[in-house]
Amino acid sequence: MNRHTARVKAFQILFQMDLNEMEIEAAIGSVVENGKKDSFLESIVHGVIANQHEIDTIISNHLEKWTLNRIASVERSILRIATFEIKFLDDVPNNVSINEAIELANKFGDEKSGKFVNGVLSKIIS
């Protein structure tokens, strides 16, 4: 599985977990076909969950006129993935994390999601 596909699946897993009380492995199993393991996917999902408090604090500190709870689950999940990549993964350039997040937001969010995600992530890296 390439990294783009891993991010899409990680988004689906984290979005599902944000909406429903689910165990990590059950959420992964509901999205990943044939139980195929992918190390990048697993590192994102487990990393976001393990560091969610710190990630949410970083995101919250860069929001203007918004609170994390007011952000739709789609954007919140995407921001968590990108913030995790930016702050915790050294092998992913920031611009790649941001571009991938914008793509996810444009695909799964509404017409303003990509711009919103871009704005927040630009503040996080500055």
C-alpha positions as CSV (number, residue, x, y, z in Angstrom):
1,M,0.0,0.0,0.0
2,N,1.4,3.4,-0.9
3,R,1.5,6.2,1.6
4,H,-1.4,8.1,0.1
5,T,-3.6,5.1,0.4
6,A,-2.4,4.5,3.9
7,R,-3.4,8.1,4.8
8,V,-6.8,7.6,3.3
9,K,-7.3,4.5,5.3
10,A,-5.9,6.1,8.5
11,F,-8.3,8.9,8.0
12,Q,-11.2,6.5,7.7
13,I,-10.1,4.6,10.8
14,L,-9.6,7.8,12.9
15,F,-12.8,9.3,11.7
16,Q,-14.7,6.2,12.6
17,M,-13.1,6.2,16.0
18,D,-13.9,9.9,16.5
19,L,-17.6,9.2,15.9
20,N,-17.9,5.8,17.7
21,E,-16.4,4.2,20.7
22,M,-14.2,1.6,19.0
23,E,-11.0,-0.3,19.8
24,I,-8.1,0.5,17.5
25,E,-7.7,-3.0,16.1
26,A,-11.5,-3.3,15.5
27,A,-11.4,0.0,13.6
28,I,-8.4,-1.0,11.6
29,G,-10.0,-4.3,10.8
30,S,-13.2,-2.6,9.5
31,V,-11.2,-0.6,7.0
32,V,-8.3,-2.7,5.9
33,E,-9.1,-5.6,3.6
34,N,-7.9,-9.1,4.3
35,G,-6.2,-7.9,7.5
36,K,-3.2,-6.7,5.4
37,K,-0.9,-4.9,7.8
38,D,0.9,-1.7,6.6
39,S,3.5,-0.1,8.9
40,F,2.9,3.5,7.8
41,L,-0.8,3.1,8.3
42,E,-0.3,1.5,11.7
43,S,2.2,4.2,12.8
44,I,-0.3,7.0,11.9
45,V,-3.2,5.4,13.6
46,H,-1.4,4.3,16.8
47,G,0.7,7.5,16.8
48,V,-2.4,9.8,16.6
49,I,-4.2,7.9,19.4
50,A,-1.1,7.7,21.6
51,N,-0.4,11.4,21.2
52,Q,-3.9,12.7,20.8
53,H,-3.8,15.0,23.8
54,E,-0.6,16.7,22.6
55,I,-1.8,16.8,19.0
56,D,-5.2,18.4,20.0
57,T,-3.3,21.0,22.1
58,I,-1.1,21.9,19.2
59,I,-4.2,22.2,16.9
60,S,-6.2,24.2,19.5
61,N,-3.3,26.7,20.0
62,H,-3.4,27.5,16.2
63,L,-7.1,27.9,15.8
64,E,-8.7,31.4,15.5
65,K,-12.3,31.9,16.5
66,W,-12.8,28.1,16.7
67,T,-12.5,25.4,19.3
68,L,-11.4,21.9,18.5
69,N,-14.9,20.5,19.5
70,R,-16.6,22.9,16.9
71,I,-14.5,21.5,14.0
72,A,-16.3,18.8,12.1
73,S,-15.0,15.3,12.6
74,V,-13.7,15.2,9.0
75,E,-11.4,18.2,9.4
76,R,-10.5,17.3,13.0
77,S,-9.3,13.8,11.9
78,I,-7.4,15.2,9.0
79,L,-5.7,17.8,11.2
80,R,-4.7,15.2,13.7
81,I,-3.1,13.0,11.0
82,A,-1.1,15.9,9.5
83,T,-0.1,17.4,12.9
84,F,1.1,13.9,13.9
85,E,3.2,13.7,10.7
86,I,4.6,17.2,11.1
87,K,5.5,16.9,14.8
88,F,6.4,13.2,15.2
89,L,7.6,11.8,11.8
90,D,10.9,13.0,10.6
91,D,10.8,11.1,7.3
92,V,7.8,13.1,5.9
93,P,8.4,16.6,4.7
94,N,6.0,19.2,6.0
95,N,4.8,20.2,2.6
96,V,3.9,16.6,1.8
97,S,1.9,16.3,5.0
98,I,0.1,19.5,4.2
99,N,-0.6,18.7,0.6
100,E,-1.9,15.2,1.5
101,A,-4.1,16.7,4.2
102,I,-5.6,19.3,1.7
103,E,-6.3,16.4,-0.7
104,L,-8.1,14.5,2.0
105,A,-10.1,17.6,3.0
106,N,-11.1,18.3,-0.6
107,K,-12.1,14.7,-1.1
108,F,-14.0,14.0,2.2
109,G,-15.0,17.5,3.4
110,D,-17.0,20.4,1.9
111,E,-15.8,23.1,-0.5
112,K,-14.1,25.1,2.3
113,S,-12.4,22.2,4.1
114,G,-9.1,22.3,2.1
115,K,-8.6,26.0,2.7
116,F,-9.4,25.6,6.4
117,V,-7.0,22.7,6.8
118,N,-4.3,24.5,4.9
119,G,-4.7,27.6,7.0
120,V,-4.4,25.7,10.3
121,L,-1.5,23.6,9.2
122,S,0.4,26.6,7.8
123,K,0.2,28.2,11.3
124,I,1.4,25.0,12.9
125,I,4.6,24.9,10.8
126,S,5.4,28.6,11.1
